[in-house]
Amino acid sequence: MPDGTGPALAGSFVMSGYILDLTTLPNGPSQVEAEAGAEALGLAAADWPGGVRGSFGVEKTADRISVRGTLEARARLECVGCLTVFEQPMRVPFEVFAERSGTGSRRDEEALDRDAYMKFHDGRRLDLGPDVRETLLLEMPIAPRCREDCAGLCPVCGADRNLGPHDCPGTRNEESIHGGSQA
């Protein structure tokens, strides 16, 4: 897990990507920093500028691994109100529990893996990439807004009402001119 640029502090590791090297991870707590480009996680680079950074506390106890921390990224979204493309910073919690495969019954392992409660590793490495991707996608807003008070588009002419009052061609409707309701 050290990044090859020099020795890491005891209990502190830097990863390139989201694959934990369990052979170099000591028993007990460790701090792990990770970073990967969006494409390495199966995400579109255009929608995730700057990649994804993670900071985790990793606890290794024999064959059991727990990973807790946060993911940071910037998502490029389109506002549902005014259709403006904007970047939204994301800071989301991340948690994964893993155990070495073969330590329990196969049926139990399949049920735990299927329910996404527990991951399983081979004793050498643990790939967190799919979990990172899923966590970020689940945290995406369903109806993103460029700002809380986004006025949206004029329903008559399609002008961006965030830019202020506008004149709609062919109408004298006060609502269209002022971007608000007179009711």
C-alpha positions in Angstrom: 0.0 0.0 0.0 2.8 2.5 0.3 2.8 4.5 -2.8 6.5 4.0 -3.7 7.6 7.5 -3.0 9.0 6.7 0.4 8.2 4.9 3.6 4.8 5.6 5.1 4.4 6.3 8.8 3.7 3.3 10.9 0.0 2.6 10.7 -0.5 5.1 7.9 -0.8 4.1 4.2 -1.4 5.8 0.9 -3.0 3.8 -1.9 -3.3 4.5 -5.6 -6.7 3.2 -6.3 -9.1 1.4 -4.0 -7.4 -2.0 -3.6 -6.2 -2.7 -0.1 -3.0 -4.8 0.0 -3.8 -7.0 3.0 -0.3 -8.6 3.1 1.3 -5.3 4.1 -1.6 -4.1 6.4 -0.7 -4.8 10.0 -3.1 -6.1 12.6 -4.8 -3.3 14.5 -5.8 0.1 13.4 -4.3 1.9 10.4 -5.1 5.2 8.6 -5.4 4.8 4.8 -5.7 7.5 2.2 -6.8 6.6 -1.3 -7.4 8.3 -4.6 -8.5 7.2 -8.1 -9.8 8.7 -11.3 -13.5 8.3 -12.0 -12.8 5.9 -14.9 -11.0 3.5 -12.6 -14.2 3.2 -10.6 -16.4 2.7 -13.6 -17.7 6.3 -13.5 -17.7 8.8 -16.4 -14.7 11.2 -16.0 -16.7 14.0 -17.5 -19.3 13.6 -14.7 -16.7 13.3 -11.9 -14.0 15.9 -12.4 -11.0 15.6 -10.1 -11.5 11.9 -9.3 -12.4 10.4 -5.9 -10.5 10.7 -2.6 -11.0 8.6 0.4 -9.8 8.8 4.0 -10.3 5.6 6.0 -9.7 4.1 9.4 -9.0 0.4 8.7 -9.1 -2.1 11.5 -7.5 -5.5 10.7 -8.1 -8.4 13.2 -6.7 -11.6 11.8 -8.9 -12.2 8.7 -11.6 -9.6 9.5 -11.3 -6.1 8.1 -13.5 -3.1 8.8 -13.2 0.1 6.8 -14.8 3.3 8.0 -14.3 6.8 6.7 -15.3 9.4 4.1 -15.3 9.8 0.3 -14.8 13.2 -1.3 -15.6 14.0 -4.9 -17.2 16.6 -7.2 -20.1 15.6 -9.3 -21.1 17.5 -12.4 -24.9 17.6 -12.6 -27.6 19.3 -14.5 -30.1 21.4 -12.5 -33.7 20.2 -12.9 -35.0 23.8 -12.6 -32.9 25.8 -15.1 -30.9 23.1 -16.9 -27.6 24.7 -15.9 -24.6 22.4 -15.5 -22.9 22.8 -12.1 -20.5 21.0 -9.9 -21.6 19.7 -6.5 -19.0 18.8 -3.9 -19.8 15.5 -2.2 -18.5 14.3 1.2 -20.1 11.0 2.1 -19.6 8.4 4.8 -18.2 5.0 3.7 -18.2 1.7 5.5 -17.3 -1.8 4.5 -16.8 -5.0 6.5 -14.9 -8.0 5.1 -13.9 -11.4 6.2 -11.6 -14.0 4.5 -13.6 -16.4 2.3 -13.6 -19.9 3.5 -13.9 -19.1 7.2 -17.7 -19.7 7.3 -20.1 -21.9 5.5 -20.5 -21.3 1.8 -24.2 -20.7 2.1 -23.7 -18.1 4.8 -21.0 -16.3 2.8 -23.3 -16.2 -0.3 -26.2 -14.8 1.8 -24.0 -12.1 3.4 -22.4 -11.2 0.1 -25.8 -11.1 -1.7 -27.3 -8.8 1.0 -24.2 -6.5 0.7 -23.6 -6.8 4.4 -20.2 -8.4 4.3 -17.6 -8.6 1.6 -15.1 -11.4 1.3 -11.4 -11.3 0.4 -8.8 -13.9 -0.5 -6.3 -12.9 2.3 -4.1 -10.9 -0.1 -6.3 -8.0 -1.3 -9.6 -6.3 -0.8 -11.1 -4.4 -3.7 -13.1 -1.4 -2.4 -13.7 0.1 -5.8 -17.2 -1.4 -6.4 -18.3 -0.2 -3.0 -16.9 3.3 -3.5 -18.8 3.5 -6.8 -22.1 2.3 -5.4 -21.8 4.6 -2.3 -21.3 7.7 -4.5 -24.1 6.8 -6.9 -26.5 6.2 -4.0 -25.7 9.7 -2.6 -26.5 11.5 -5.9 -29.5 13.8 -5.6 -32.6 12.6 -7.5 -33.5 16.1 -8.5 -30.3 18.2 -8.4 -30.7 22.0 -8.1 -27.9 24.5 -8.9 -29.0 26.4 -5.8 -31.8 26.1 -3.2 -33.7 29.1 -4.6 -33.4 28.2 -8.3 -36.3 30.0 -10.1 -36.1 27.6 -13.1 -37.1 28.3 -16.6 -40.0 30.5 -17.8 -42.8 28.1 -18.8 -43.8 30.4 -21.7 -40.5 31.3 -23.4 -37.9 29.1 -21.7 -35.8 32.0 -20.4 -33.7 31.4 -17.3 -35.6 33.2 -14.5 -32.5 33.2 -12.3 -31.1 36.0 -14.6 -33.9 38.4 -13.5 -37.1 39.7 -15.1 -37.5 39.2 -18.9 -40.1 39.9 -21.6 -41.7 36.9 -23.2 -42.3 37.4 -26.9 -46.0 37.7 -27.8 -47.4 37.9 -24.2 -48.0 40.5 -21.5 -48.4 38.0 -18.7 -47.1 39.6 -15.5 -46.0 36.1 -14.2 -43.7 35.7 -17.3 -42.3 39.2 -17.1 -41.5 39.1 -13.4 -40.8 35.4 -12.9 -43.2 35.1 -10.1 -46.9 34.7 -9.4 -49.2 37.7 -8.6 -51.7 35.5 -6.8 
